[in-house]
Amino acid sequence: MFIQSTLDDGSNWTTIANNYHEGAGGYTGAYNSNKAIVDITDVSQQKIRINYDFGSGSVQLRGDTSTNTSNVVFKKLGDT
């Protein structure tokens, strides 16, 4: 799971946080959490995206309508 940012409206992306998990054979569950602080000064050019690499095999990214199973939270810390 990667958090990526761009300064040029998506022409070039930089990974600013990542989390890696690989399970040994059989069922393995993983709970990943990433955090990044980004100073957004130009909303027309600066973007954030979440990228998930499923690799190979049987991988699931789960969701749920009644709980925050897979979610993103944005918080404004203040003006710069």
WOSULGI-V918978 format. One record per backbone hydrogen bond with DSSP energy under -0.5 kcal/mol. NH is the residue of the N-H (numbers start at 1). CO is the residue of the C=O. If there is no record, write none. Layout:
# WOSULGI-V918978
NH;CO, NH;CO
This chain:
# WOSULGI-V918978
2;51, 3;17, 4;2, 4;49, 5;14, 6;47, 9;45, 11;8, 14;5, 16;3, 16;14, 17;3, 19;1, 32;30, 38;36, 40;38, 41;39, 45;42, 46;42, 47;6, 49;4, 51;2, 54;52, 59;57, 62;60, 69;67, 77;75
